């Protein structure tokens, strides 16, 4: 939970968005989203995007 809170604060995203970002990072899978802010956070975190 601490990692998710850190991601939410770091990228100024909701806990909900940070949870998806954290899951993609841990599982090494692409993140599917059309949300611009979440896409930006994924790119900054070097998470692949699947549009």
CHARMM internal coordinates of N, CA and C (Angstrom, degrees):
IC EDIT
DIST 1 N 1 CA 1.4527
DIST 1 CA 1 C 1.5264
ANGL 1 N 1 CA 1 C 110.94
DIST 1 C 2 N 1.3001
ANGL 1 CA 1 C 2 N 115.46
DIHE 1 N 1 CA 1 C 2 N -33.80
DIST 2 N 2 CA 1.4636
ANGL 1 C 2 N 2 CA 119.71
DIHE 1 CA 1 C 2 N 2 CA -179.85
DIST 2 CA 2 C 1.5288
ANGL 2 N 2 CA 2 C 111.26
DIHE 1 C 2 N 2 CA 2 C -63.20
DIST 2 C 3 N 1.3492
ANGL 2 CA 2 C 3 N 116.29
DIHE 2 N 2 CA 2 C 3 N -39.17
DIST 3 N 3 CA 1.4655
ANGL 2 C 3 N 3 CA 120.60
DIHE 2 CA 2 C 3 N 3 CA 179.08
DIST 3 CA 3 C 1.5259
ANGL 3 N 3 CA 3 C 110.94
DIHE 2 C 3 N 3 CA 3 C -63.93
DIST 3 C 4 N 1.3266
ANGL 3 CA 3 C 4 N 116.62
DIHE 3 N 3 CA 3 C 4 N -39.30
DIST 4 N 4 CA 1.4579
ANGL 3 C 4 N 4 CA 121.26
DIHE 3 CA 3 C 4 N 4 CA -179.68
DIST 4 CA 4 C 1.5268
ANGL 4 N 4 CA 4 C 110.20
DIHE 3 C 4 N 4 CA 4 C -66.52
DIST 4 C 5 N 1.3023
ANGL 4 CA 4 C 5 N 116.86
DIHE 4 N 4 CA 4 C 5 N -43.38
DIST 5 N 5 CA 1.4588
ANGL 4 C 5 N 5 CA 121.04
DIHE 4 CA 4 C 5 N 5 CA 177.99
DIST 5 CA 5 C 1.5273
ANGL 5 N 5 CA 5 C 110.59
DIHE 4 C 5 N 5 CA 5 C -62.27
DIST 5 C 6 N 1.3244
ANGL 5 CA 5 C 6 N 116.21
DIHE 5 N 5 CA 5 C 6 N -40.58
DIST 6 N 6 CA 1.4657
ANGL 5 C 6 N 6 CA 120.53
DIHE 5 CA 5 C 6 N 6 CA 177.50
DIST 6 CA 6 C 1.5282
ANGL 6 N 6 CA 6 C 110.46
DIHE 5 C 6 N 6 CA 6 C -60.99
DIST 6 C 7 N 1.3473
ANGL 6 CA 6 C 7 N 117.24
DIHE 6 N 6 CA 6 C 7 N -46.87
DIST 7 N 7 CA 1.4672
ANGL 6 C 7 N 7 CA 120.84
DIHE 6 CA 6 C 7 N 7 CA 179.64
DIST 7 CA 7 C 1.5271
ANGL 7 N 7 CA 7 C 111.14
DIHE 6 C 7 N 7 CA 7 C -61.64
DIST 7 C 8 N 1.3205
ANGL 7 CA 7 C 8 N 116.32
DIHE 7 N 7 CA 7 C 8 N -42.57
DIST 8 N 8 CA 1.4665
ANGL 7 C 8 N 8 CA 120.38
DIHE 7 CA 7 C 8 N 8 CA -179.91
DIST 8 CA 8 C 1.5246
ANGL 8 N 8 CA 8 C 110.57
DIHE 7 C 8 N 8 CA 8 C -60.15
DIST 8 C 9 N 1.3022
ANGL 8 CA 8 C 9 N 116.70
DIHE 8 N 8 CA 8 C 9 N -43.24
DIST 9 N 9 CA 1.4673
ANGL 8 C 9 N 9 CA 120.34
DIHE 8 CA 8 C 9 N 9 CA 179.68
DIST 9 CA 9 C 1.5182
ANGL 9 N 9 CA 9 C 111.83
DIHE 8 C 9 N 9 CA 9 C -71.82
DIST 9 C 10 N 1.3243
ANGL 9 CA 9 C 10 N 116.58
DIHE 9 N 9 CA 9 C 10 N -42.05
DIST 10 N 10 CA 1.4617
ANGL 9 C 10 N 10 CA 121.07
DIHE 9 CA 9 C 10 N 10 CA -177.16
DIST 10 CA 10 C 1.5247
ANGL 10 N 10 CA 10 C 111.55
DIHE 9 C 10 N 10 CA 10 C -62.19
DIST 10 C 11 N 1.3258
ANGL 10 CA 10 C 11 N 117.04
DIHE 10 N 10 CA 10 C 11 N -42.45
DIST 11 N 11 CA 1.4609
ANGL 10 C 11 N 11 CA 120.69
DIHE 10 CA 10 C 11 N 11 CA -175.65
DIST 11 CA 11 C 1.5282
ANGL 11 N 11 CA 11 C 113.19
DIHE 10 C 11 N 11 CA 11 C -104.62
DIST 11 C 12 N 1.3288
ANGL 11 CA 11 C 12 N 116.18
DIHE 11 N 11 CA 11 C 12 N 7.33
DIST 12 N 12 CA 1.4672
ANGL 11 C 12 N 12 CA 121.73
DIHE 11 CA 11 C 12 N 12 CA 179.24
DIST 12 CA 12 C 1.5325
ANGL 12 N 12 CA 12 C 111.50
DIHE 11 C 12 N 12 CA 12 C 53.74
DIST 12 C 13 N 1.3365
ANGL 12 CA 12 C 13 N 114.94
DIHE 12 N 12 CA 12 C 13 N 49.85
DIST 13 N 13 CA 1.4579
ANGL 12 C 13 N 13 CA 122.50
DIHE 12 CA 12 C 13 N 13 CA 179.84
DIST 13 CA 13 C 1.5292
ANGL 13 N 13 CA 13 C 108.77
DIHE 12 C 13 N 13 CA 13 C -118.83
DIST 13 C 14 N 1.3105
ANGL 13 CA 13 C 14 N 116.00
DIHE 13 N 13 CA 13 C 14 N 166.57
DIST 14 N 14 CA 1.4655
ANGL 13 C 14 N 14 CA 120.21
DIHE 13 CA 13 C 14 N 14 CA 177.41
DIST 14 CA 14 C 1.5285
ANGL 14 N 14 CA 14 C 109.80
DIHE 13 C 14 N 14 CA 14 C -73.79
DIST 14 C 15 N 1.3106
ANGL 14 CA 14 C 15 N 115.80
DIHE 14 N 14 CA 14 C 15 N 163.88
DIST 15 N 15 CA 1.4656
ANGL 14 C 15 N 15 CA 120.70
DIHE 14 CA 14 C 15 N 15 CA 175.34
DIST 15 CA 15 C 1.5299
ANGL 15 N 15 CA 15 C 109.61
DIHE 14 C 15 N 15 CA 15 C -60.00
DIST 15 C 16 N 1.3127
ANGL 15 CA 15 C 16 N 116.52
DIHE 15 N 15 CA 15 C 16 N -37.97
DIST 16 N 16 CA 1.4683
ANGL 15 C 16 N 16 CA 122.68
DIHE 15 CA 15 C 16 N 16 CA 178.48
DIST 16 CA 16 C 1.5344
ANGL 16 N 16 CA 16 C 110.16
DIHE 15 C 16 N 16 CA 16 C -59.07
DIST 16 C 17 N 1.3278
ANGL 16 CA 16 C 17 N 117.58
DIHE 16 N 16 CA 16 C 17 N -50.48
DIST 17 N 17 CA 1.4673
ANGL 16 C 17 N 17 CA 121.76
DIHE 16 CA 16 C 17 N 17 CA 178.83
DIST 17 CA 17 C 1.5224
ANGL 17 N 17 CA 17 C 111.05
DIHE 16 C 17 N 17 CA 17 C -64.13
DIST 17 C 18 N 1.3069
ANGL 17 CA 17 C 18 N 116.52
DIHE 17 N 17 CA 17 C 18 N -43.20
DIST 18 N 18 CA 1.4665
ANGL 17 C 18 N 18 CA 120.97
DIHE 17 CA 17 C 18 N 18 CA -179.22
DIST 18 CA 18 C 1.5253
ANGL 18 N 18 CA 18 C 111.19
DIHE 17 C 18 N 18 CA 18 C -63.50
DIST 18 C 19 N 1.3198
ANGL 18 CA 18 C 19 N 117.41
DIHE 18 N 18 CA 18 C 19 N -31.31
DIST 19 N 19 CA 1.4690
ANGL 18 C 19 N 19 CA 121.03
DIHE 18 CA 18 C 19 N 19 CA 177.58
DIST 19 CA 19 C 1.5200
ANGL 19 N 19 CA 19 C 110.73
DIHE 18 C 19 N 19 CA 19 C -64.45
DIST 19 C 20 N 1.3216
ANGL 19 CA 19 C 20 N 116.51
DIHE 19 N 19 CA 19 C 20 N -44.30
DIST 20 N 20 CA 1.4590
ANGL 19 C 20 N 20 CA 120.24
DIHE 19 CA 19 C 20 N 20 CA 177.39
DIST 20 CA 20 C 1.5230
ANGL 20 N 20 CA 20 C 111.35
DIHE 19 C 20 N 20 CA 20 C -65.06
DIST 20 C 21 N 1.3043
ANGL 20 CA 20 C 21 N 116.34
DIHE 20 N 20 CA 20 C 21 N -40.74
DIST 21 N 21 CA 1.4584
ANGL 20 C 21 N 21 CA 120.60
DIHE 20 CA 20 C 21 N 21 CA 178.49
DIST 21 CA 21 C 1.5285
ANGL 21 N 21 CA 21 C 110.38
DIHE 20 C 21 N 21 CA 21 C -63.20
DIST 21 C 22 N 1.3023
ANGL 21 CA 21 C 22 N 116.79
DIHE 21 N 21 CA 21 C 22 N -45.44
DIST 22 N 22 CA 1.4641
ANGL 21 C 22 N 22 CA 121.97
DIHE 21 CA 21 C 22 N 22 CA 179.08
DIST 22 CA 22 C 1.5294
ANGL 22 N 22 CA 22 C 110.75
DIHE 21 C 22 N 22 CA 22 C -61.03
DIST 22 C 23 N 1.3121
ANGL 22 CA 22 C 23 N 117.42
DIHE 22 N 22 CA 22 C 23 N -43.36
DIST 23 N 23 CA 1.4595
ANGL 22 C 23 N 23 CA 121.63
DIHE 22 CA 22 C 23 N 23 CA -179.97
DIST 23 CA 23 C 1.5309
ANGL 23 N 23 CA 23 C 110.69
DIHE 22 C 23 N 23 CA 23 C -62.41
DIST 23 C 24 N 1.3216
ANGL 23 CA 23 C 24 N 117.05
DIHE 23 N 23 CA 23 C 24 N -45.33
DIST 24 N 24 CA 1.4628
ANGL 23 C 24 N 24 CA 120.72
DIHE 23 CA 23 C 24 N 24 CA 178.56
DIST 24 CA 24 C 1.5247
ANGL 24 N 24 CA 24 C 111.03
DIHE 23 C 24 N 24 CA 24 C -61.67
DIST 24 C 25 N 1.3225
ANGL 24 CA 24 C 25 N 116.41
DIHE 24 N 24 CA 24 C 25 N -39.60
DIST 25 N 25 CA 1.4575
ANGL 24 C 25 N 25 CA 120.72
DIHE 24 CA 24 C 25 N 25 CA 179.56
DIST 25 CA 25 C 1.5322
ANGL 25 N 25 CA 25 C 110.77
DIHE 24 C 25 N 25 CA 25 C -66.14
DIST 25 C 26 N 1.3262
ANGL 25 CA 25 C 26 N 116.99
DIHE 25 N 25 CA 25 C 26 N -46.20
DIST 26 N 26 CA 1.4703
ANGL 25 C 26 N 26 CA 120.60
DIHE 25 CA 25 C 26 N 26 CA -177.80
DIST 26 CA 26 C 1.5215
ANGL 26 N 26 CA 26 C 112.61
DIHE 25 C 26 N 26 CA 26 C -68.18
DIST 26 C 27 N 1.3328
ANGL 26 CA 26 C 27 N 117.04
DIHE 26 N 26 CA 26 C 27 N -38.09
DIST 27 N 27 CA 1.4599
ANGL 26 C 27 N 27 CA 121.06
DIHE 26 CA 26 C 27 N 27 CA -176.78
DIST 27 CA 27 C 1.5257
ANGL 27 N 27 CA 27 C 112.75
DIHE 26 C 27 N 27 CA 27 C -87.78
DIST 27 C 28 N 1.3186
ANGL 27 CA 27 C 28 N 117.07
DIHE 27 N 27 CA 27 C 28 N -13.43
DIST 28 N 28 CA 1.4519
ANGL 27 C 28 N 28 CA 120.86
DIHE 27 CA 27 C 28 N 28 CA -179.75
DIST 28 CA 28 C 1.5175
ANGL 28 N 28 CA 28 C 112.94
DIHE 27 C 28 N 28 CA 28 C 69.21
DIST 28 C 29 N 1.3229
ANGL 28 CA 28 C 29 N 116.03
DIHE 28 N 28 CA 28 C 29 N 35.54
DIST 29 N 29 CA 1.4613
ANGL 28 C 29 N 29 CA 120.77
DIHE 28 CA 28 C 29 N 29 CA -179.16
DIST 29 CA 29 C 1.5267
ANGL 29 N 29 CA 29 C 109.89
DIHE 28 C 29 N 29 CA 29 C -115.19
DIST 29 C 30 N 1.3293
ANGL 29 CA 29 C 30 N 114.77
DIHE 29 N 29 CA 29 C 30 N 163.26
DIST 30 N 30 CA 1.4542
ANGL 29 C 30 N 30 CA 120.38
DIHE 29 CA 29 C 30 N 30 CA 178.49
DIST 30 CA 30 C 1.5252
ANGL 30 N 30 CA 30 C 110.17
DIHE 29 C 30 N 30 CA 30 C -75.15
DIST 30 C 31 N 1.3079
ANGL 30 CA 30 C 31 N 115.69
DIHE 30 N 30 CA 30 C 31 N 150.23
DIST 31 N 31 CA 1.4572
ANGL 30 C 31 N 31 CA 123.01
DIHE 30 CA 30 C 31 N 31 CA 179.35
DIST 31 CA 31 C 1.5232
ANGL 31 N 31 CA 31 C 108.49
DIHE 30 C 31 N 31 CA 31 C -102.36
DIST 31 C 32 N 1.3176
ANGL 31 CA 31 C 32 N 117.42
DIHE 31 N 31 CA 31 C 32 N 129.12
DIST 32 N 32 CA 1.4635
ANGL 31 C 32 N 32 CA 121.86
DIHE 31 CA 31 C 32 N 32 CA 178.54
DIST 32 CA 32 C 1.5264
ANGL 32 N 32 CA 32 C 108.68
DIHE 31 C 32 N 32 CA 32 C -104.51
DIST 32 C 33 N 1.3176
ANGL 32 CA 32 C 33 N 115.63
DIHE 32 N 32 CA 32 C 33 N 113.73
DIST 33 N 33 CA 1.4588
ANGL 32 C 33 N 33 CA 120.62
DIHE 32 CA 32 C 33 N 33 CA 178.40
DIST 33 CA 33 C 1.5293
ANGL 33 N 33 CA 33 C 110.16
DIHE 32 C 33 N 33 CA 33 C -159.16
DIST 33 C 34 N 1.3028
ANGL 33 CA 33 C 34 N 115.81
DIHE 33 N 33 CA 33 C 34 N 151.41
DIST 34 N 34 CA 1.4602
ANGL 33 C 34 N 34 CA 121.09
DIHE 33 CA 33 C 34 N 34 CA 173.14
DIST 34 CA 34 C 1.5247
ANGL 34 N 34 CA 34 C 110.77
DIHE 33 C 34 N 34 CA 34 C -106.19
DIST 34 C 35 N 1.3334
ANGL 34 CA 34 C 35 N 117.21
DIHE 34 N 34 CA 34 C 35 N -2.36
DIST 35 N 35 CA 1.4519
ANGL 34 C 35 N 35 CA 122.72
DIHE 34 CA 34 C 35 N 35 CA 179.31
DIST 35 CA 35 C 1.5238
ANGL 35 N 35 CA 35 C 109.63
DIHE 34 C 35 N 35 CA 35 C -69.68
DIST 35 C 36 N 1.3142
ANGL 35 CA 35 C 36 N 116.60
DIHE 35 N 35 CA 35 C 36 N 119.44
DIST 36 N 36 CA 1.4705
ANGL 35 C 36 N 36 CA 121.36
DIHE 35 CA 35 C 36 N 36 CA -175.66
DIST 36 CA 36 C 1.5250
ANGL 36 N 36 CA 36 C 112.91
DIHE 35 C 36 N 36 CA 36 C -61.00
DIST 36 C 37 N 1.3201
ANGL 36 CA 36 C 37 N 116.30
DIHE 36 N 36 CA 36 C 37 N -42.42
DIST 37 N 37 CA 1.4625
ANGL 36 C 37 N 37 CA 119.85
DIHE 36 CA 36 C 37 N 37 CA -179.18
DIST 37 CA 37 C 1.5139
ANGL 37 N 37 CA 37 C 112.20
DIHE 36 C 37 N 37 CA 37 C -66.21
DIST 37 C 38 N 1.3168
ANGL 37 CA 37 C 38 N 116.94
DIHE 37 N 37 CA 37 C 38 N -40.39
DIST 38 N 38 CA 1.4654
ANGL 37 C 38 N 38 CA 120.87
DIHE 37 CA 37 C 38 N 38 CA 179.24
DIST 38 CA 38 C 1.5261
ANGL 38 N 38 CA 38 C 110.07
DIHE 37 C 38 N 38 CA 38 C -70.56
DIST 38 C 39 N 1.3243
ANGL 38 CA 38 C 39 N 117.44
DIHE 38 N 38 CA 38 C 39 N -36.88
DIST 39 N 39 CA 1.4710
ANGL 38 C 39 N 39 CA 120.46
DIHE 38 CA 38 C 39 N 39 CA 175.84
DIST 39 CA 39 C 1.5274
ANGL 39 N 39 CA 39 C 110.40
DIHE 38 C 39 N 39 CA 39 C -62.57
DIST 39 C 40 N 1.3168
ANGL 39 CA 39 C 40 N 116.46
DIHE 39 N 39 CA 39 C 40 N -41.98
DIST 40 N 40 CA 1.4723
ANGL 39 C 40 N 40 CA 121.11
DIHE 39 CA 39 C 40 N 40 CA 178.35
DIST 40 CA 40 C 1.5307
ANGL 40 N 40 CA 40 C 110.43
DIHE 39 C 40 N 40 CA 40 C -62.30
DIST 40 C 41 N 1.3239
ANGL 40 CA 40 C 41 N 116.47
DIHE 40 N 40 CA 40 C 41 N -45.24
DIST 41 N 41 CA 1.4677
ANGL 40 C 41 N 41 CA 120.63
DIHE 40 CA 40 C 41 N 41 CA 179.17
DIST 41 CA 41 C 1.5299
ANGL 41 N 41 CA 41 C 110.58
DIHE 40 C 41 N 41 CA 41 C -62.91
DIST 41 C 42 N 1.3291
ANGL 41 CA 41 C 42 N 117.12
DIHE 41 N 41 CA 41 C 42 N -39.00
DIST 42 N 42 CA 1.4687
ANGL 41 C 42 N 42 CA 120.70
DIHE 41 CA 41 C 42 N 42 CA 178.86
DIST 42 CA 42 C 1.5263
ANGL 42 N 42 CA 42 C 110.42
DIHE 41 C 42 N 42 CA 42 C -64.32
DIST 42 C 43 N 1.3099
ANGL 42 CA 42 C 43 N 116.73
DIHE 42 N 42 CA 42 C 43 N -44.25
DIST 43 N 43 CA 1.4691
ANGL 42 C 43 N 43 CA 119.87
DIHE 42 CA 42 C 43 N 43 CA 179.66
DIST 43 CA 43 C 1.5284
ANGL 43 N 43 CA 43 C 110.89
DIHE 42 C 43 N 43 CA 43 C -63.82
DIST 43 C 44 N 1.3207
ANGL 43 CA 43 C 44 N 117.29
DIHE 43 N 43 CA 43 C 44 N -39.96
DIST 44 N 44 CA 1.4623
ANGL 43 C 44 N 44 CA 120.78
DIHE 43 CA 43 C 44 N 44 CA 178.76
DIST 44 CA 44 C 1.5270
ANGL 44 N 44 CA 44 C 111.47
DIHE 43 C 44 N 44 CA 44 C -67.91
DIST 44 C 45 N 1.3333
ANGL 44 CA 44 C 45 N 116.10
DIHE 44 N 44 CA 44 C 45 N -26.96
DIST 45 N 45 CA 1.4696
ANGL 44 C 45 N 45 CA 121.51
DIHE 44 CA 44 C 45 N 45 CA 179.62
DIST 45 CA 45 C 1.5197
ANGL 45 N 45 CA 45 C 111.93
DIHE 44 C 45 N 45 CA 45 C -91.46
DIST 45 C 46 N 1.3329
ANGL 45 CA 45 C 46 N 116.44
DIHE 45 N 45 CA 45 C 46 N 1.57
DIST 46 N 46 CA 1.4556
ANGL 45 C 46 N 46 CA 123.39
DIHE 45 CA 45 C 46 N 46 CA -177.98
DIST 46 CA 46 C 1.5292
ANGL 46 N 46 CA 46 C 112.20
DIHE 45 C 46 N 46 CA 46 C 61.94
DIST 46 C 47 N 1.3233
ANGL 46 CA 46 C 47 N 115.68
DIHE 46 N 46 CA 46 C 47 N 36.56
DIST 47 N 47 CA 1.4565
ANGL 46 C 47 N 47 CA 122.27
DIHE 46 CA 46 C 47 N 47 CA 174.47
DIST 47 CA 47 C 1.5187
ANGL 47 N 47 CA 47 C 107.16
DIHE 46 C 47 N 47 CA 47 C -95.22
DIST 47 C 48 N 1.3217
ANGL 47 CA 47 C 48 N 116.89
DIHE 47 N 47 CA 47 C 48 N 133.39
DIST 48 N 48 CA 1.4561
ANGL 47 C 48 N 48 CA 121.00
DIHE 47 CA 47 C 48 N 48 CA 178.64
DIST 48 CA 48 C 1.5130
ANGL 48 N 48 CA 48 C 110.26
DIHE 47 C 48 N 48 CA 48 C -66.79
DIST 48 C 49 N 1.3198
ANGL 48 CA 48 C 49 N 116.04
DIHE 48 N 48 CA 48 C 49 N 149.19
DIST 49 N 49 CA 1.4601
ANGL 48 C 49 N 49 CA 121.49
DIHE 48 CA 48 C 49 N 49 CA 177.52
DIST 49 CA 49 C 1.5125
ANGL 49 N 49 CA 49 C 109.49
DIHE 48 C 49 N 49 CA 49 C -112.29
DIST 49 C 50 N 1.3151
ANGL 49 CA 49 C 50 N 115.58
DIHE 49 N 49 CA 49 C 50 N 141.22
DIST 50 N 50 CA 1.4520
ANGL 49 C 50 N 50 CA 122.91
DIHE 49 CA 49 C 50 N 50 CA 176.67
DIST 50 CA 50 C 1.5143
ANGL 50 N 50 CA 50 C 107.10
DIHE 49 C 50 N 50 CA 50 C -122.38
DIST 50 C 51 N 1.3130
ANGL 50 CA 50 C 51 N 116.59
DIHE 50 N 50 CA 50 C 51 N 106.47
DIST 51 N 51 CA 1.4644
ANGL 50 C 51 N 51 CA 119.64
DIHE 50 CA 50 C 51 N 51 CA -177.76
DIST 51 CA 51 C 1.4626
ANGL 51 N 51 CA 51 C 108.50
DIHE 50 C 51 N 51 CA 51 C -98.06
END
COOR INIT
IC SEED 1 N 1 CA 1 C
IC BUILD
